[in-house]
Amino acid sequence: MEKRYQSLSLFEFQSRFPNDSACREYLAQLKWSQGYACVKCGKGRHCAGSSPLDRQCTSCGHTESPTAGTLFHGCKFPLLKAFYIVYYVSTCKSGMSSTELSRKLELRQKTCWLFRQKVMKAMESSGHFPMAGKVDVDETFVGGQDEQATGRSQGSKSLVVVAIERKGRGVARMYGKVIEKADRKNLKAFMGEHISPEAQVRTDGWSGYQGLEEVYPRLVREKSEKKGKNFPQLHRSIMMFKAWLRGVHHSVRYLQAYINEYTYRFNRHKMKEGIFENLLKRMVAAPPHPYKMVIA
Ligand SMILES: [Zn+2]
């Protein structure tokens, strides 16, 4: 399974992408795979632009590069290194921190950090594949001094609602979202994004879930037991996420982005098809995510 997970070996990666122009070519192919239409005027005819692989509209003269309008937009360091970041973050079992990327690729840590945020943006769930089987939902606190604390009062910690889909004794998929408070509105919104109405949903007795049977007719609200006793798979998943967060990133700022990254890889841990190619596709399809949006 490990081997499938790392569908593209480092050796294969290096022979496919020996230099910047190979990367540009790959991006151009991805970007215009469905044909070309000018982003300014919508016309479909183009000629070559001044730089290799750029396309210039024959109607209005607008020139577009393979990276324009994608998450690679405005990348100030070699494209090949950007591809390495996408490769490492998608194929390493626990991802790779910006510090480690910086060492490996001889880039500034801050540069790696910022580009990594863009990769994480591409890892955001599309919400197109809601969980429809046996689903457990609960909230947890992440960060702060005392993660074992019970109750729902908020300190320096972030409140996160987490859902998993159980399969046998294991977990097939996982999603999470940072929420302000565990009220009905927030819980319902999160569940609407990731859980299908047909799902067999299990929650604890918390009042925030009250009345959600309207949307989820098969919802069961089980009486709460001591933290961690009920819903063992869910709590194991949460513990593993927290351990990963502490081990790799040591920080809970930009927590939602880290949740996206973790669940993206987790939900594809059995994927046979290339996780790296999938992520590159998403990076090309997603609009730019400049620094001021990252820190917003
Ligand atoms: Zn045009």
Boltz pocket constraint, residues with backbone or C-beta under 6 A from the ligand:
constraints:
  - pocket:
      binder: B
      contacts: [[A, 38], [A, 39], [A, 40], [A, 41], [A, 42], [A, 43], [A, 57], [A, 58], [A, 59], [A, 60], [A, 61], [A, 62]]
      max_distance: 6.0
